[in-house]
Amino acid sequence: MQIKFNKSFDGHIATLKKGMVVSFIEWCQRCKDNKELGSVPSRKEYKHLYIFFRKIASDVRAVLIKEQNNNFIEIILDNHKCYDDTRIKYGYKKSSYYGS
């Protein structure tokens, strides 16, 4: 299975300092090795997933999504609004943008 990256991944990774990129890659590896704490989404239709969240820089957030006991399926590196939208989609947060 191939990992999916969000559209703005390349643009955001290019803005990070080398140390931040190294730290991000190491975090991804620890997540893969089950050495980081992730969580199962609260929304019923996503219970088969395991998700990791991380703040990378002041304006860059990361979300790693994997199938439980399997490989990563998506890596999202984006701004805070996209991060919030992702958290809303999977049931981690109610929207502060859309009045819910």
N, C-alpha and C positions, 0 to 999 in steps of 0.2 A: 504494500500500500504506500502511496506517495503522500508526503506531508504537504498540506495546503498552507500557503502564506498569504496574509492579507495584502491588498493592493499597495498600501503605503509602507510596507515593511522595509523595502530597500531605502526609501527616503529617510525613514526614521533611524535605521541602523547607521546610515552615513553621517548623521548628525552627532552620534555618540563618540565620546573620547575612547581611545584604544582600551584603556583600563575598564571602562564600562562595558565594552563589547566582550572582553575576556570574561568579566564577571557574569554577564548575561549567558554566555556559552557554558560556563561552569555551572551556573544555576540550572540551565536546561539539562545538562548531564546528570546533576544530582536528582532532578525530577525524574528523569528516565530511570535512574538507579533506585528509585523509591526512597531517597534520602531527604526529600523535602515533603512538607505537609501540604497536600492538596485537599480537595473536597468533592463530594458528590453533589451535583446541583439539586436544589429543592424541587424543581419542576419535574413532574412525573415522566414526561417524554424524553428527559435527558438523564435519567437515573443510570444509564449504562456508561456514562462518561465520568471522568475524573479530571478536575480542572485546577490549575495552579495560577495564582495571580502575583504580580510583582510590579513595584514602582522602580523604573530604571533610572530616570532622570527627573528633573522637576516637571517636565512636560511630556515624558514618554512612559507608557505603561505596557506591560507584557502580560499575555494570557496564553498559557499552554493548555491544550485540550487533548486528552487521550481517551481511548476506550479502556474501560477497566480491564486490568490484566492483559493489556495489549500495547500497541505502539501509539505514538502521537499521531493525531490526525490533522491538527491545525495549530499554527503559531501566529499569534496576533501581536504586532508591535505598532502602537498607534498613540494618539493623543488621549487626554483624559475623557473627552466626550465619548469617543469610541469605546474606551474601557468601561465607562458607565453603561453605555448601550449594551455591551456584551454581558455585563453583570445583570442588567435588567432582563435580557433575553433568557438567561439561564436560571432566573429566579433568585438571585442573590441580593437584589436591591429593587426598591420601587423607584419609579422615575421621578427625578426632581426637575426634569426639563418639560415634561408633558402633562404636568398637573395631576398625576395619579398618586 
